[in-house]
Amino acid sequence: MALEIERKFLVTGEGWREAAHAVLPMAQGYLNDIGAMDRGEQHASIRVRIQGGEAFLNIKSREIGRSRQEFDYPVPVDDARALLALCVGGMIDKRRHLVRHEGHVWEVDEFLGDNAGLVVAEIELGSPDEAFALPPWAGREVTDEPRYYNLALASRPYSRWIAAERGDQD
């Protein structure tokens, strides 16, 4: 069983941009919606992602917080394009910037399209209590806030958030 342990933070400022050593364009969609998960009818999200010239089918368990089961399978890009056409909710378009900071690689997701203006940084860890250095551009932690999960953003994008919800991004 694969286990993902990650923490999410809002990004403040632009200081991370010059530190990025790679940028990956991504398009992803979900074969199930957040409503089925919230009603307890499903216990995992099923995502299709095209990342550069590669594609993946990804299944993540529904736990909120730092640790979740995650299964990731490569698929042909043409198959992924066909699966994206079957997805429910909106598409997630983003650029993932990889940034090294004090022994860890951070993934800074700069959202586009309906989620433009939202920038979230994630760090994957080996254990839930692993120590790490917080970069100066990492703001408030949002690991336990479901609205920042990509599945939620596909159903209710950042462009539909009210001003009070958006206020803590800047």
C-alpha positions as CSV (number, residue, x, y, z in Angstrom):
1,M,0.0,0.0,0.0
2,A,1.3,3.5,-0.9
3,L,1.0,6.2,1.7
4,E,1.2,9.9,0.9
5,I,2.3,12.2,3.8
6,E,2.0,15.8,2.8
7,R,1.5,19.3,4.2
8,K,0.0,22.2,2.3
9,F,0.6,25.9,2.8
10,L,-0.7,29.0,1.1
11,V,2.1,30.9,-0.7
12,T,2.9,34.5,0.0
13,G,4.8,36.8,-2.3
14,E,6.9,35.8,-5.4
15,G,10.2,34.8,-3.7
16,W,9.7,31.1,-4.7
17,R,9.8,31.9,-8.4
18,E,13.5,32.5,-8.8
19,A,14.3,29.4,-6.7
20,A,12.2,27.0,-8.9
21,H,14.4,24.6,-10.8
22,A,11.7,23.0,-12.9
23,V,8.2,23.8,-14.1
24,L,5.7,21.1,-15.1
25,P,2.4,22.0,-16.9
26,M,-0.5,19.9,-15.6
27,A,-4.1,19.2,-16.5
28,Q,-6.2,17.0,-14.4
29,G,-9.8,16.0,-13.8
30,Y,-11.8,13.7,-11.6
31,L,-13.9,10.7,-12.5
32,N,-16.0,11.2,-9.3
33,D,-17.3,14.3,-7.6
34,I,-16.9,15.7,-4.2
35,G,-20.6,15.2,-3.5
36,A,-20.3,11.4,-3.6
37,M,-17.3,11.6,-1.2
38,D,-19.1,14.0,1.2
39,R,-22.2,11.7,1.3
40,G,-20.0,8.7,2.1
41,E,-20.9,6.9,-1.2
42,Q,-17.2,6.8,-2.2
43,H,-14.1,6.7,-0.1
44,A,-11.5,7.7,-2.7
45,S,-11.0,10.3,-5.4
46,I,-10.1,9.0,-8.9
47,R,-8.0,11.5,-10.8
48,V,-6.6,11.6,-14.4
49,R,-3.5,13.8,-14.8
50,I,-1.5,14.8,-17.8
51,Q,1.9,16.1,-16.6
52,G,4.1,17.3,-19.5
53,G,4.4,14.3,-21.8
54,E,3.3,11.7,-19.2
55,A,-0.1,10.7,-17.9
56,F,-1.3,9.0,-14.7
57,L,-4.4,7.5,-13.1
58,N,-4.3,8.3,-9.4
59,I,-6.5,7.1,-6.6
60,K,-6.4,8.8,-3.2
61,S,-8.3,7.9,0.0
62,R,-10.6,10.5,1.4
63,E,-8.9,11.2,4.8
64,I,-8.4,14.9,5.6
65,G,-5.0,15.8,7.0
66,R,-1.4,14.8,6.5
67,S,-1.6,11.1,5.6
68,R,-3.7,9.3,2.9
69,Q,-3.4,6.2,0.8
70,E,-2.3,7.0,-2.7
71,F,-2.0,4.7,-5.8
72,D,-0.5,6.1,-9.0
73,Y,-0.5,4.3,-12.3
74,P,1.0,5.4,-15.6
75,V,-1.4,5.4,-18.6
76,P,-0.9,6.3,-22.2
77,V,-1.4,10.0,-22.9
78,D,-4.1,9.3,-25.5
79,D,-6.0,7.2,-22.9
80,A,-5.7,10.0,-20.4
81,R,-7.1,12.5,-22.9
82,A,-10.1,10.2,-23.4
83,L,-10.6,9.8,-19.7
84,L,-10.4,13.6,-19.1
85,A,-13.4,13.9,-21.5
86,L,-15.3,11.7,-19.0
87,C,-14.5,13.7,-15.9
88,V,-17.1,15.4,-13.8
89,G,-16.7,18.9,-12.4
90,G,-14.2,21.4,-13.8
91,M,-10.7,20.8,-14.9
92,I,-7.7,21.7,-12.9
93,D,-5.0,23.5,-14.9
94,K,-1.8,24.5,-13.1
95,R,1.9,24.9,-13.4
96,R,3.9,22.9,-10.8
97,H,7.1,24.6,-9.8
98,L,9.7,22.4,-8.1
99,V,11.6,24.4,-5.4
100,R,14.5,23.0,-3.3
101,H,14.6,24.3,0.3
102,E,16.9,23.0,3.0
103,G,16.9,19.3,2.0
104,H,13.3,19.0,0.7
105,V,11.7,19.6,-2.7
106,W,8.6,21.7,-2.4
107,E,5.8,21.6,-5.1
108,V,4.4,25.1,-5.7
109,D,1.2,24.8,-7.6
110,E,0.3,28.0,-9.5
111,F,-3.4,27.5,-10.6
112,L,-4.7,28.7,-13.9
113,G,-8.2,29.0,-15.4
114,D,-11.1,29.0,-12.9
115,N,-8.6,28.7,-10.1
116,A,-6.2,31.5,-11.2
117,G,-4.8,33.5,-8.4
118,L,-4.4,30.6,-6.0
119,V,-0.9,29.4,-5.2
120,V,-0.4,26.5,-2.8
121,A,2.9,24.8,-1.8
122,E,3.1,21.2,-0.8
123,I,5.8,19.2,0.8
124,E,5.9,15.4,0.9
125,L,7.4,13.8,3.9
126,G,8.6,10.4,5.0
127,S,6.6,10.4,8.2
128,P,3.9,12.6,9.8
129,D,6.3,14.1,12.3
130,E,9.3,14.6,10.0
131,A,11.0,18.0,10.7
132,F,11.4,20.4,7.8
133,A,12.3,24.1,7.4
134,L,9.5,26.4,6.3
135,P,10.5,28.7,3.4
136,P,9.9,32.4,3.9
137,W,7.2,32.3,1.2
138,A,5.2,29.6,2.9
139,G,2.3,31.2,4.6
140,R,-0.6,29.7,6.6
141,E,-0.9,25.9,6.7
142,V,-4.1,24.6,4.9
143,T,-3.5,20.8,5.2
144,D,-6.7,20.3,7.1
145,E,-8.9,22.5,5.0
146,P,-10.7,20.5,2.3
147,R,-11.5,23.5,0.1
148,Y,-7.8,23.6,-0.9
149,Y,-7.8,20.0,-2.1
150,N,-7.8,19.7,-5.9
151,L,-11.0,17.6,-5.9
152,A,-12.8,20.5,-4.1
153,L,-11.3,23.0,-6.5
154,A,-12.6,21.1,-9.5
155,S,-16.1,21.3,-8.0
156,R,-16.0,24.8,-6.6
157,P,-13.1,26.7,-8.1
158,Y,-11.3,29.6,-6.5
159,S,-13.0,32.1,-8.8
160,R,-16.3,31.3,-7.0
161,W,-15.0,31.9,-3.5
162,I,-16.3,34.9,-1.7
163,A,-13.9,37.7,-0.7
164,A,-13.6,36.5,2.8
165,E,-12.5,33.0,1.6
166,R,-9.9,34.6,-0.7
167,G,-8.6,37.1,1.7
168,D,-6.0,34.9,3.3
169,Q,-4.2,34.1,0.0
170,D,-2.5,37.5,-0.4
